[in-house]
Amino acid sequence: MTVEEGDGNKTTFYFNEGTYAGRGTNGVKNGYLYYMGKLQQADSSSRYALISILNGNGSYQTYVVNNSGRISKNTTVKGPRWKQI
């Protein structure tokens, strides 16, 4: 689901179905990274970002995502592009 705000910004969300219907997805879904349902992306000025999200056991999992939110595999990222959620 994509939501457009009054200022024209668009944000993508993904919600669970079935047992946890209506709750925002946490983690990887279809190759994209979500936290509390919101798609996590690198800033538009960056090609990639390191994003850490809290997983179910209380520790953080770090992912490399591009500016469309897709998780990158086998990628080396240069520079301090780290964001913890």
Biopython code that builds the backbone (N, CA, C, O; Angstrom):
import numpy as np
from Bio.PDB.StructureBuilder import StructureBuilder

atoms = [
    (1, "MET", "N", (0.847, -1.159, 0.000)),
    (1, "MET", "CA", (0.000, 0.000, 0.000)),
    (1, "MET", "C", (0.902, 1.233, 0.000)),
    (1, "MET", "O", (1.851, 1.312, 0.780)),
    (2, "THR", "N", (0.606, 2.184, -0.866)),
    (2, "THR", "CA", (1.349, 3.435, -0.909)),
    (2, "THR", "C", (0.441, 4.565, -0.429)),
    (2, "THR", "O", (-0.695, 4.701, -0.882)),
    (3, "VAL", "N", (0.959, 5.368, 0.489)),
    (3, "VAL", "CA", (0.215, 6.489, 1.061)),
    (3, "VAL", "C", (0.879, 7.779, 0.605)),
    (3, "VAL", "O", (2.093, 7.941, 0.731)),
    (4, "GLU", "N", (0.083, 8.691, 0.076)),
    (4, "GLU", "CA", (0.606, 10.000, -0.329)),
    (4, "GLU", "C", (0.183, 11.033, 0.696)),
    (4, "GLU", "O", (-1.000, 11.186, 0.997)),
    (5, "GLU", "N", (1.176, 11.744, 1.232)),
    (5, "GLU", "CA", (0.913, 12.765, 2.241)),
    (5, "GLU", "C", (0.539, 14.078, 1.567)),
    (5, "GLU", "O", (0.652, 14.208, 0.348)),
    (6, "GLY", "N", (0.099, 15.039, 2.350)),
    (6, "GLY", "CA", (-0.333, 16.324, 1.832)),
    (6, "GLY", "C", (0.749, 17.086, 1.086)),
    (6, "GLY", "O", (0.445, 17.871, 0.187)),
    (7, "ASP", "N", (2.025, 16.862, 1.451)),
    (7, "ASP", "CA", (3.128, 17.561, 0.789)),
    (7, "ASP", "C", (3.607, 16.833, -0.466)),
    (7, "ASP", "O", (4.570, 17.266, -1.099)),
    (8, "GLY", "N", (2.944, 15.725, -0.835)),
    (8, "GLY", "CA", (3.309, 15.001, -2.049)),
    (8, "GLY", "C", (4.254, 13.836, -1.832)),
    (8, "GLY", "O", (4.492, 13.060, -2.758)),
    (9, "ASN", "N", (4.802, 13.691, -0.627)),
    (9, "ASN", "CA", (5.677, 12.552, -0.331)),
    (9, "ASN", "C", (4.866, 11.263, -0.315)),
    (9, "ASN", "O", (3.750, 11.219, 0.204)),
    (10, "LYS", "N", (5.450, 10.211, -0.895)),
    (10, "LYS", "CA", (4.791, 8.913, -0.918)),
    (10, "LYS", "C", (5.580, 7.930, -0.061)),
    (10, "LYS", "O", (6.809, 7.886, -0.121)),
    (11, "THR", "N", (4.861, 7.141, 0.740)),
    (11, "THR", "CA", (5.468, 6.147, 1.607)),
    (11, "THR", "C", (4.785, 4.814, 1.362)),
    (11, "THR", "O", (3.562, 4.745, 1.248)),
    (12, "THR", "N", (5.590, 3.743, 1.280)),
    (12, "THR", "CA", (5.057, 2.409, 1.030)),
    (12, "THR", "C", (5.008, 1.617, 2.331)),
    (12, "THR", "O", (5.950, 1.643, 3.123)),
    (13, "PHE", "N", (3.899, 0.912, 2.540)),
    (13, "PHE", "CA", (3.693, 0.078, 3.717)),
    (13, "PHE", "C", (3.294, -1.327, 3.283)),
    (13, "PHE", "O", (2.758, -1.523, 2.193)),
    (14, "TYR", "N", (3.563, -2.302, 4.151)),
    (14, "TYR", "CA", (3.137, -3.676, 3.913)),
    (14, "TYR", "C", (2.559, -4.213, 5.213)),
    (14, "TYR", "O", (3.211, -4.173, 6.256)),
    (15, "PHE", "N", (1.323, -4.719, 5.145)),
    (15, "PHE", "CA", (0.645, -5.229, 6.335)),
    (15, "PHE", "C", (0.428, -6.729, 6.227)),
    (15, "PHE", "O", (0.196, -7.261, 5.141)),
    (16, "ASN", "N", (0.507, -7.403, 7.367)),
    (16, "ASN", "CA", (0.328, -8.854, 7.417)),
    (16, "ASN", "C", (-1.105, -9.249, 7.091)),
    (16, "ASN", "O", (-2.041, -8.460, 7.220)),
    (17, "GLU", "N", (-1.239, -10.500, 6.665)),
    (17, "GLU", "CA", (-2.543, -11.102, 6.435)),
    (17, "GLU", "C", (-2.655, -12.334, 7.323)),
    (17, "GLU", "O", (-1.656, -12.771, 7.893)),
    (18, "GLY", "N", (-3.822, -12.888, 7.447)),
    (18, "GLY", "CA", (-4.003, -14.116, 8.226)),
    (18, "GLY", "C", (-4.048, -13.859, 9.716)),
    (18, "GLY", "O", (-4.768, -12.972, 10.176)),
    (19, "THR", "N", (-3.277, -14.635, 10.479)),
    (19, "THR", "CA", (-3.296, -14.576, 11.939)),
    (19, "THR", "C", (-2.971, -13.185, 12.471)),
    (19, "THR", "O", (-3.594, -12.732, 13.431)),
    (20, "TYR", "N", (-2.010, -12.505, 11.865)),
    (20, "TYR", "CA", (-1.591, -11.170, 12.328)),
    (20, "TYR", "C", (-2.074, -10.081, 11.386)),
    (20, "TYR", "O", (-1.367, -9.098, 11.166)),
    (21, "ALA", "N", (-3.251, -10.237, 10.834)),
    (21, "ALA", "CA", (-3.801, -9.303, 9.847)),
    (21, "ALA", "C", (-3.830, -7.873, 10.382)),
    (21, "ALA", "O", (-4.233, -7.627, 11.519)),
    (22, "GLY", "N", (-3.399, -6.946, 9.548)),
    (22, "GLY", "CA", (-3.430, -5.528, 9.888)),
    (22, "GLY", "C", (-2.195, -5.007, 10.587)),
    (22, "GLY", "O", (-2.029, -3.793, 10.709)),
    (23, "ARG", "N", (-1.327, -5.885, 11.048)),
    (23, "ARG", "CA", (-0.091, -5.450, 11.719)),
    (23, "ARG", "C", (0.987, -5.207, 10.673)),
    (23, "ARG", "O", (1.079, -5.939, 9.688)),
    (24, "GLY", "N", (1.785, -4.202, 10.881)),
    (24, "GLY", "CA", (2.882, -3.900, 9.970)),
    (24, "GLY", "C", (3.946, -4.978, 9.994)),
    (24, "GLY", "O", (4.289, -5.499, 11.056)),
    (25, "THR", "N", (4.465, -5.311, 8.835)),
    (25, "THR", "CA", (5.494, -6.334, 8.700)),
    (25, "THR", "C", (6.830, -5.821, 9.221)),
    (25, "THR", "O", (7.194, -4.669, 8.986)),
    (26, "ASN", "N", (7.559, -6.682, 9.929)),
    (26, "ASN", "CA", (8.930, -6.404, 10.356)),
    (26, "ASN", "C", (9.841, -7.398, 9.661)),
    (26, "ASN", "O", (9.592, -8.603, 9.701)),
    (27, "GLY", "N", (10.899, -6.903, 9.021)),
    (27, "GLY", "CA", (11.860, -7.785, 8.374)),
    (27, "GLY", "C", (11.720, -7.776, 6.865)),
    (27, "GLY", "O", (11.247, -6.807, 6.270)),
    (28, "VAL", "N", (12.144, -8.883, 6.254)),
    (28, "VAL", "CA", (12.223, -8.988, 4.803)),
    (28, "VAL", "C", (10.938, -9.577, 4.244)),
    (28, "VAL", "O", (10.450, -10.594, 4.736)),
    (29, "LYS", "N", (10.395, -8.945, 3.227)),
    (29, "LYS", "CA", (9.221, -9.452, 2.516)),
    (29, "LYS", "C", (9.443, -9.204, 1.036)),
    (29, "LYS", "O", (9.578, -8.059, 0.607)),
    (30, "ASN", "N", (9.481, -10.282, 0.249)),
    (30, "ASN", "CA", (9.658, -10.198, -1.212)),
    (30, "ASN", "C", (10.919, -9.431, -1.608)),
    (30, "ASN", "O", (10.934, -8.730, -2.620)),
    (31, "GLY", "N", (11.988, -9.570, -0.796)),
    (31, "GLY", "CA", (13.258, -8.937, -1.122)),
    (31, "GLY", "C", (13.382, -7.488, -0.681)),
    (31, "GLY", "O", (14.391, -6.844, -0.968)),
    (32, "TYR", "N", (12.372, -6.958, 0.013)),
    (32, "TYR", "CA", (12.390, -5.577, 0.503)),
    (32, "TYR", "C", (12.373, -5.589, 2.024)),
    (32, "TYR", "O", (11.872, -6.536, 2.631)),
    (33, "LEU", "N", (12.921, -4.537, 2.650)),
    (33, "LEU", "CA", (13.019, -4.456, 4.103)),
    (33, "LEU", "C", (11.944, -3.532, 4.662)),
    (33, "LEU", "O", (11.798, -2.389, 4.229)),
    (34, "TYR", "N", (11.184, -4.056, 5.645)),
    (34, "TYR", "CA", (10.114, -3.291, 6.294)),
    (34, "TYR", "C", (10.333, -3.263, 7.795)),
    (34, "TYR", "O", (10.823, -4.226, 8.385)),
    (35, "TYR", "N", (9.965, -2.145, 8.403)),
    (35, "TYR", "CA", (9.962, -2.034, 9.854)),
    (35, "TYR", "C", (8.649, -1.397, 10.272)),
    (35, "TYR", "O", (8.330, -0.280, 9.865)),
    (36, "MET", "N", (7.887, -2.119, 11.092)),
    (36, "MET", "CA", (6.555, -1.696, 11.519)),
    (36, "MET", "C", (5.694, -1.344, 10.301)),
    (36, "MET", "O", (4.889, -0.413, 10.341)),
    (37, "GLY", "N", (5.877, -2.095, 9.235)),
    (37, "GLY", "CA", (5.088, -1.922, 8.027)),
    (37, "GLY", "C", (5.649, -0.943, 7.024)),
    (37, "GLY", "O", (5.259, -0.980, 5.856)),
    (38, "LYS", "N", (6.548, -0.070, 7.432)),
    (38, "LYS", "CA", (7.081, 0.970, 6.542)),
    (38, "LYS", "C", (8.314, 0.460, 5.796)),
    (38, "LYS", "O", (9.221, -0.118, 6.395)),
    (39, "LEU", "N", (8.333, 0.683, 4.484)),
    (39, "LEU", "CA", (9.474, 0.307, 3.660)),
    (39, "LEU", "C", (10.688, 1.127, 4.060)),
    (39, "LEU", "O", (10.621, 2.354, 4.132)),
    (40, "GLN", "N", (11.803, 0.444, 4.321)),
    (40, "GLN", "CA", (13.049, 1.115, 4.708)),
    (40, "GLN", "C", (13.911, 1.291, 3.468)),
    (40, "GLN", "O", (14.151, 0.332, 2.735)),
    (41, "GLN", "N", (14.378, 2.513, 3.231)),
    (41, "GLN", "CA", (15.140, 2.837, 2.036)),
    (41, "GLN", "C", (16.343, 3.695, 2.373)),
    (41, "GLN", "O", (16.370, 4.376, 3.398)),
    (42, "ALA", "N", (17.346, 3.653, 1.490)),
    (42, "ALA", "CA", (18.454, 4.608, 1.584)),
    (42, "ALA", "C", (17.916, 5.973, 1.158)),
    (42, "ALA", "O", (16.940, 6.048, 0.413)),
    (43, "ASP", "N", (18.540, 7.040, 1.621)),
    (43, "ASP", "CA", (18.150, 8.380, 1.187)),
    (43, "ASP", "C", (18.296, 8.491, -0.319)),
    (43, "ASP", "O", (19.111, 7.795, -0.924)),
    (44, "SER", "N", (17.506, 9.369, -0.925)),
    (44, "SER", "CA", (17.546, 9.524, -2.379)),
    (44, "SER", "C", (18.909, 9.981, -2.874)),
    (44, "SER", "O", (19.254, 9.747, -4.033)),
    (45, "SER", "N", (19.694, 10.632, -2.012)),
    (45, "SER", "CA", (21.033, 11.081, -2.402)),
    (45, "SER", "C", (22.090, 9.980, -2.256)),
    (45, "SER", "O", (23.230, 10.154, -2.687)),
    (46, "SER", "N", (21.715, 8.853, -1.652)),
    (46, "SER", "CA", (22.644, 7.741, -1.432)),
    (46, "SER", "C", (22.258, 6.555, -2.301)),
    (46, "SER", "O", (21.091, 6.363, -2.643)),
    (47, "ARG", "N", (23.250, 5.779, -2.643)),
    (47, "ARG", "CA", (22.967, 4.580, -3.422)),
    (47, "ARG", "C", (22.567, 3.417, -2.513)),
    (47, "ARG", "O", (21.668, 2.643, -2.840)),
    (48, "TYR", "N", (23.246, 3.304, -1.365)),
    (48, "TYR", "CA", (22.978, 2.246, -0.402)),
    (48, "TYR", "C", (22.999, 2.800, 1.015)),
    (48, "TYR", "O", (23.553, 3.871, 1.265)),
    (49, "ALA", "N", (22.385, 2.057, 1.947)),
    (49, "ALA", "CA", (22.446, 2.400, 3.369)),
    (49, "ALA", "C", (22.448, 1.112, 4.177)),
    (49, "ALA", "O", (21.854, 0.114, 3.771)),
    (50, "LEU", "N", (23.120, 1.141, 5.322)),
    (50, "LEU", "CA", (23.051, 0.051, 6.289)),
    (50, "LEU", "C", (21.918, 0.391, 7.245)),
    (50, "LEU", "O", (21.918, 1.456, 7.863)),
    (51, "ILE", "N", (20.953, -0.512, 7.366)),
    (51, "ILE", "CA", (19.814, -0.277, 8.248)),
    (51, "ILE", "C", (19.703, -1.455, 9.201)),
    (51, "ILE", "O", (19.642, -2.609, 8.779)),
    (52, "SER", "N", (19.678, -1.147, 10.493)),
    (52, "SER", "CA", (19.555, -2.168, 11.525)),
    (52, "SER", "C", (18.163, -2.094, 12.128)),
    (52, "SER", "O", (17.702, -1.022, 12.522)),
    (53, "ILE", "N", (17.493, -3.248, 12.199)),
    (53, "ILE", "CA", (16.180, -3.286, 12.835)),
    (53, "ILE", "C", (16.197, -4.331, 13.944)),
    (53, "ILE", "O", (16.931, -5.318, 13.884)),
    (54, "LEU", "N", (15.380, -4.091, 14.941)),
    (54, "LEU", "CA", (15.271, -4.996, 16.080)),
    (54, "LEU", "C", (14.531, -6.249, 15.640)),
    (54, "LEU", "O", (13.438, -6.165, 15.080)),
    (55, "ASN", "N", (15.127, -7.413, 15.893)),
    (55, "ASN", "CA", (14.436, -8.650, 15.533)),
    (55, "ASN", "C", (13.706, -9.215, 16.745)),
    (55, "ASN", "O", (13.738, -8.617, 17.820)),
    (56, "GLY", "N", (13.061, -10.340, 16.584)),
    (56, "GLY", "CA", (12.198, -10.909, 17.617)),
    (56, "GLY", "C", (12.883, -11.306, 18.911)),
    (56, "GLY", "O", (12.215, -11.398, 19.941)),
    (57, "ASN", "N", (14.187, -11.546, 18.903)),
    (57, "ASN", "CA", (14.858, -11.993, 20.134)),
    (57, "ASN", "C", (15.598, -10.873, 20.863)),
    (57, "ASN", "O", (16.409, -11.148, 21.748)),
    (58, "GLY", "N", (15.333, -9.615, 20.508)),
    (58, "GLY", "CA", (15.911, -8.487, 21.231)),
    (58, "GLY", "C", (17.252, -7.989, 20.725)),
    (58, "GLY", "O", (17.820, -7.065, 21.308)),
    (59, "SER", "N", (17.772, -8.573, 19.661)),
    (59, "SER", "CA", (19.034, -8.098, 19.090)),
    (59, "SER", "C", (18.751, -7.444, 17.737)),
    (59, "SER", "O", (17.642, -7.539, 17.210)),
    (60, "TYR", "N", (19.760, -6.786, 17.186)),
    (60, "TYR", "CA", (19.595, -6.083, 15.914)),
    (60, "TYR", "C", (20.145, -6.904, 14.749)),
    (60, "TYR", "O", (21.160, -7.588, 14.876)),
    (61, "GLN", "N", (19.465, -6.823, 13.633)),
    (61, "GLN", "CA", (19.900, -7.427, 12.375)),
    (61, "GLN", "C", (20.177, -6.272, 11.413)),
    (61, "GLN", "O", (19.334, -5.388, 11.256)),
    (62, "THR", "N", (21.339, -6.268, 10.772)),
    (62, "THR", "CA", (21.717, -5.187, 9.871)),
    (62, "THR", "C", (21.620, -5.648, 8.423)),
    (62, "THR", "O", (22.057, -6.745, 8.075)),
    (63, "TYR", "N", (21.043, -4.798, 7.590)),
    (63, "TYR", "CA", (20.853, -5.086, 6.172)),
    (63, "TYR", "C", (21.445, -3.966, 5.331)),
    (63, "TYR", "O", (21.531, -2.825, 5.786)),
    (64, "VAL", "N", (21.849, -4.282, 4.119)),
    (64, "VAL", "CA", (22.246, -3.278, 3.132)),
    (64, "VAL", "C", (21.065, -3.129, 2.185)),
    (64, "VAL", "O", (20.662, -4.092, 1.532)),
    (65, "VAL", "N", (20.508, -1.921, 2.109)),
    (65, "VAL", "CA", (19.371, -1.668, 1.221)),
    (65, "VAL", "C", (19.701, -0.530, 0.267)),
    (65, "VAL", "O", (20.511, 0.341, 0.585)),
    (66, "ASN", "N", (19.073, -0.538, -0.901)),
    (66, "ASN", "CA", (19.275, 0.548, -1.850)),
    (66, "ASN", "C", (18.167, 1.586, -1.683)),
    (66, "ASN", "O", (17.343, 1.472, -0.776)),
    (67, "ASN", "N", (18.145, 2.595, -2.550)),
    (67, "ASN", "CA", (17.177, 3.677, -2.373)),
    (67, "ASN", "C", (15.760, 3.308, -2.798)),
    (67, "ASN", "O", (14.856, 4.139, -2.701)),
    (68, "SER", "N", (15.547, 2.077, -3.268)),
    (68, "SER", "CA", (14.183, 1.615, -3.507)),
    (68, "SER", "C", (13.728, 0.655, -2.402)),
    (68, "SER", "O", (12.579, 0.212, -2.402)),
    (69, "GLY", "N", (14.631, 0.331, -1.453)),
    (69, "GLY", "CA", (14.293, -0.525, -0.330)),
    (69, "GLY", "C", (14.644, -1.979, -0.529)),
    (69, "GLY", "O", (14.447, -2.789, 0.377)),
    (70, "ARG", "N", (15.161, -2.332, -1.698)),
    (70, "ARG", "CA", (15.525, -3.729, -1.970)),
    (70, "ARG", "C", (16.808, -4.077, -1.223)),
    (70, "ARG", "O", (17.753, -3.289, -1.182)),
    (71, "ILE", "N", (16.822, -5.267, -0.635)),
    (71, "ILE", "CA", (17.997, -5.744, 0.084)),
    (71, "ILE", "C", (19.058, -6.163, -0.915)),
    (71, "ILE", "O", (18.777, -6.881, -1.875)),
    (72, "SER", "N", (20.272, -5.710, -0.683)),
    (72, "SER", "CA", (21.402, -6.053, -1.543)),
    (72, "SER", "C", (22.178, -7.196, -0.912)),
    (72, "SER", "O", (22.451, -7.182, 0.288)),
    (73, "LYS", "N", (22.530, -8.173, -1.714)),
    (73, "LYS", "CA", (23.299, -9.314, -1.227)),
    (73, "LYS", "C", (24.670, -9.298, -1.872)),
    (73, "LYS", "O", (24.824, -8.888, -3.023)),
    (74, "ASN", "N", (25.671, -9.749, -1.119)),
    (74, "ASN", "CA", (27.047, -9.788, -1.610)),
    (74, "ASN", "C", (27.516, -8.420, -2.097)),
    (74, "ASN", "O", (28.102, -8.305, -3.174)),
    (75, "THR", "N", (27.255, -7.385, -1.299)),
    (75, "THR", "CA", (27.582, -6.016, -1.672)),
    (75, "THR", "C", (28.548, -5.419, -0.660)),
    (75, "THR", "O", (28.391, -5.608, 0.546)),
    (76, "THR", "N", (29.548, -4.696, -1.157)),
    (76, "THR", "CA", (30.457, -3.952, -0.303)),
    (76, "THR", "C", (30.057, -2.485, -0.376)),
    (76, "THR", "O", (29.933, -1.926, -1.465)),
    (77, "VAL", "N", (29.855, -1.862, 0.781)),
    (77, "VAL", "CA", (29.439, -0.465, 0.837)),
    (77, "VAL", "C", (30.565, 0.349, 1.443)),
    (77, "VAL", "O", (31.112, -0.016, 2.483)),
    (78, "LYS", "N", (30.914, 1.458, 0.792)),
    (78, "LYS", "CA", (31.963, 2.340, 1.295)),
    (78, "LYS", "C", (31.326, 3.569, 1.924)),
    (78, "LYS", "O", (30.349, 4.107, 1.403)),
    (79, "GLY", "N", (31.879, 4.007, 3.040)),
    (79, "GLY", "CA", (31.400, 5.228, 3.674)),
    (79, "GLY", "C", (30.427, 4.950, 4.805)),
    (79, "GLY", "O", (29.865, 3.857, 4.892)),
    (80, "PRO", "N", (30.221, 5.956, 5.692)),
    (80, "PRO", "CA", (29.364, 5.802, 6.874)),
    (80, "PRO", "C", (27.891, 6.032, 6.550)),
    (80, "PRO", "O", (27.387, 7.135, 6.761)),
    (81, "ARG", "N", (27.207, 5.044, 6.055)),
    (81, "ARG", "CA", (25.793, 5.176, 5.699)),
    (81, "ARG", "C", (24.988, 4.234, 6.573)),
    (81, "ARG", "O", (24.353, 3.314, 6.057)),
    (82, "TRP", "N", (24.996, 4.440, 7.892)),
    (82, "TRP", "CA", (24.376, 3.531, 8.835)),
    (82, "TRP", "C", (23.210, 4.198, 9.517)),
    (82, "TRP", "O", (23.309, 5.351, 9.939)),
    (83, "LYS", "N", (22.090, 3.478, 9.631)),
    (83, "LYS", "CA", (20.903, 4.007, 10.282)),
    (83, "LYS", "C", (20.310, 2.894, 11.138)),
    (83, "LYS", "O", (20.040, 1.807, 10.626)),
    (84, "GLN", "N", (20.100, 3.143, 12.436)),
    (84, "GLN", "CA", (19.525, 2.142, 13.328)),
    (84, "GLN", "C", (18.115, 2.531, 13.666)),
    (84, "GLN", "O", (17.846, 3.679, 14.020)),
    (85, "ILE", "N", (17.210, 1.579, 13.559)),
    (85, "ILE", "CA", (15.790, 1.851, 13.820)),
    (85, "ILE", "C", (15.381, 1.137, 15.094)),
    (85, "ILE", "O", (14.225, 1.226, 15.507)),
]
sb = StructureBuilder()
sb.init_structure("model")
sb.init_model(0)
sb.init_chain("A")
sb.init_seg("    ")
for serial, (resi, resn, name, xyz) in enumerate(atoms, 1):
    if name == "N":
        sb.init_residue(resn, " ", resi, " ")
    sb.init_atom(name, np.array(xyz, "f"), 0.0, 1.0, " ", f" {name:<3s}", serial, name[0])
structure = sb.get_structure()
